[in-house]
Amino acid sequence: MAAPSSKDARALRALGQNLRNWRIIHKITAELMAERVGISRTTLLAIEKGSPAARIDNVMAIMRILSLADDVVAATDPLNSEWGRMMMQKPLPQRVRS
């Protein structure tokens, strides 16, 4: 796996910090969150620090427990943005097989 760009690394750290903040707002300890997700506390802390090695299913489980998963999934839906809807109306390029 290639190292993330500095911009991506900052975004991962911000995401991890946001998840940590939401966990604290929900008054869920790191130990309890890790237990609910089925990961070690060390893995949870790595995710909260923005580790690029985090498995997406673990991040999704954390977001589900924090009631964030549906909003994140909706935010990535192209049909939820004007630009995405516009681009979806354009025909996709045809793949040429050799």
Secondary structure, DSSP 8 states (H G I E B T S, - for coil): -----HHHHHHHHHHHHHHHHHHHHTT--HHHHHHHHTS-HHHHHHHHTT-TT--HHHHHHHHHHTT-HHHHHHHT-GGGSHHHHHHHHS--------
